[in-house]
Amino acid sequence: MHRHCLKRRPSTMIAAEMLRGLVAVSCLLVPCRSSADEENRQCWDCLERLAMDFPEKNPQEDPILEEGLSVASVVGAFEKCSLDDSESPRLRRIIGVFNDALLQKDGVAYVREHLKPIPNLSNEDRAKLVDGARQDLSTTLGFLTNRNCHILFQFQFDTGASRTWLLHVIQAGRAMQMAP
């Protein structure tokens, strides 16, 4: 690596490391495909159309992120994300609570308190989210982000992924789905 690249935005490198960790954990949470999953196959054409909605050039594009995070390492998250946006507003609020909790001294208490006013969140779901926060805020946040394709795409774009890289992820996912 060039000396001037080493001095490049350390926060970006930290974000890339966190993203790699979140993707690794989310890939562990994704079960292997089976023939029963045939009806749950991802619509890669839908994801491609979604990716094309993003600007051709990302002003926050980070080639270091793309070099350090292989396309294959994130396919699992894209393979399982939902294209159903009916839960997006509530999911975005929950993600916001977890993002804010990362900056708090007692993140678990913050999550517990700030989930209360979110409508249509069952006590069981609230308890699961608080338990996830207790286990690991970042991992649970990554799991929540990966649930919805639109949110996942936006997260990838916001952390520096280019539209071209997102299209490579889709191409890899399509190829994996077609493999025997």
N, C-alpha and C positions, 0 to 999 in steps of 0.2 A: 504494500500500500504506500502511496506517496506521502511524504511528510506533511504536506498541506492538507491532505485528506484526514489525517489523524486528528487535526485540530478542528475539524468540521463538527458543528453542533453536537455536543455530547448528549444532549437530551434526545436527539434523534437515535443515537446508538442505544441509549437506554430504552427508548420506545421499541426499537427493533428487537432487543433482547426480551422485553416483556411480551411482545407480540409472538415471538417464537415460542415462549413458554406457554402462553395461552393456547396457541394452536396445537402444541404438543399435547397439552392436557385435554383439549377438546377432541383431538383425534383418539385419545385413549377412551374417551367416553362414548365414541361412536362405535356401535357394534359392527361386526363383519357382515357383509351382504350375504343373503341367502335367497333361495328361490322364492320364499315367501315375501321378499321385499320387491318383487318384480312390479307390483302395482304401485309401489312407493318410489319409483325411479324418478330422479330429478329431471326437470324440464330444462335441459341445457340451452335450448333455443330461447326460452324465457329469460334465463340468466344472461344470455348474450345480448338480448334486447335491453335488459336492465343496464348492463355495462355500457352499452352505446349511449345511454342517457347522460353519462358522465362526460365532462369536457375532454376533448382529445388530449389536451396538455394539462396536467395537474400542476397548479402553481406551487404545491407543496411536495412535488415529486422528489423522491429520495432513492437514488440508484443504490446506495449502500443497503437500504432496507431490502430492495429487490435482489441484490446479490447475496445477502445473508439469509434470505428466507426463500427456500425453494418452492416452486409452484406445487410440486407433489405434496409438500408438507401441509398445505392448506386445502387441498381438494376435499378432504373428508368433511370439513366444516361446510363447504359449499354444496356438497352432495346431500347433506341432511337439513340444510336451512329451509325454512318455509317461505313460500311465495304469498301466503295468505297475510294480507295486511290488516285484517280485522282486529288483531291484538296489538298492533304497532303502537298506538298512543299510550296504552297502559304499559307496554314493555319499555317504551322510551322513558316513561316516568320512573320505572323501577331501575333501569340502567342509570338514570340521573342520580337516584338515591345512592346506588353503589359507587358511582364515580365520586360523589361528594364525600361518601364515607371513607374513601381511601385517604382523604386529607384530614380526617378527624382523629383525635387521640383515641377515642373508643368507637371504632367503626361499627361494631356490632350493635351497640346501644343506639347509635345514629340510625342504622338500618331499621332496627325494631321500631323506633319512634316515628321515622319518616315514611314507613310503609302503611301506617295506620290510616292516613287520610286518602289513600288510593282506593277509588271505588272499584267494585267488582273483583276484589282480591279476597279469596276465601281465607278463613283462619288457617286451614291446612296449607295453602300455598304460602301464606305469610310465615308460618312456622318453618316451612322448608327453606324459604329464602333467608330467614334469620339463622337457621342452622348452617346454610351454605356460607353465610357471612362469618359465622363463628369458625368454620373450618378453614376458609381462605377467601377473603374478599375478592382478590384478583381473579382467581380461578372461577368463582361464581359469576363475576362480571363477564369474563370471557364466554362462559357457557350461555349467559343471557344474550350477549351480543350475537353469538352464532346461531341463535334460534330463528332469526328472521333474515331473509336474503337481502332486503333493502338496507336494513341496519348494518348487516355484515359488510356489504359493499361500501356503504358510507364510511364505516370504520376503517376499512382497508384504504380507501381513498384519502381519508383524513390523516392517516399515519404515513402517507407518502407513496402509496402504490399508484402506478400509472394505469390508464385504461388499457394499454397494450398488455401489461402484466396481468390484469384481471382477465383479459381475453385469453391469455395463455393458460390461466387456471381453468377456465371454462373448457378450452380445447383438451386439456389433460383429463378433466373430469368426464367429458364426452367419450374420450378414448378408453378410459377405465370402465365406463359403463358398458361399452360395446364389447369389451374383452370377455372371453368365455369364462 
